[in-house]
Each structure stands twice: as C-alpha cells, then as structure tokens.
Amino acid sequence: MKIIHAIFILFSLLVSGSALAQSSTEAELEARAREVGQSLRCVVCQNQSIEESDAVLAEDMRRLVRKRLEAGDSNADVINFMQDRYGDFVLLKPPVQTNTYLLWFGPFILLFGMLFWFVRKTRKRSETSPVIPPLDDEEKQRLERLLGDEQ
C-alpha cells in the first residue's frame, strides 16, 4: 500500500512539474507576443497597437504573431515578417530611411519655416512703422486751446 501511495505521489510530482514547465513556457511566449504586438500598428485603427485594438484584423494579426513565435521565430523575425507583409506602416516606430524623411524631419522643417517667417514679418513691421514727428509751436498752441476748452 505504501508503495502504491509513493508511486502516486511521484507520478503527481512529475505531472505537475511538466505542467509548470509548460505554463512557464506559455507565459514567456505570451510575454514575447505582447512585446511584439506593442510595436506593431493596427492597420485598421492606425493609432493603436495590435495589442490595444479590438478590430478583427488586429486579432488576426495577434494570432499570426503568436503562431510565428510558436514556430520558433525571434521577435525581430516576426517584426520583419509583418513589415514585409504589411509594409513600413505596420511599425509604430517607422525606420529612418529615404521614404520616411518627410515623416521624421517634416515637423522640424515646418517649425523652422514658421519661425523664419515670424522673424521676417516682425522685423519688416518694425522697419516700416511710421515715425511721428514732434509737434511744432503752432500745433502745440492749438492742442493747448483744445484741451483748455474741455476743462
């Protein structure tokens, strides 16, 4: 009886140990899938990652990421696969390359252009502001008469 009990305990430990090892692998895979999903844009929502999106296509993309990770691909391999399939648009942080220069540097060019325009406009206005000549004696007397009548 003791032998059967000992075999049962040993078998239970072996089964639970393999289940724990399997669940830790699944947890690691899930963490990797979420990490990859956070760097990929939902092509329907456009401003959300596939992990945050509720779109059907985002769900399909999440499944595809998990399938690729289960097949043994690294995170970078999965991202490259998705980039090849959907283009650079799928990346939340697009790479700096010739076709994305306007995306990366456009706001700075626009900001400096607006600053240059503002400085030129301000200088031009100060250069063209009218200079009021001082009053001569006749105008001073007329002003004093007008002010004196009001009081």
Order of alpha helices (4+ residues) and beta strands (2+ residues): alpha-alpha-alpha-alpha-alpha
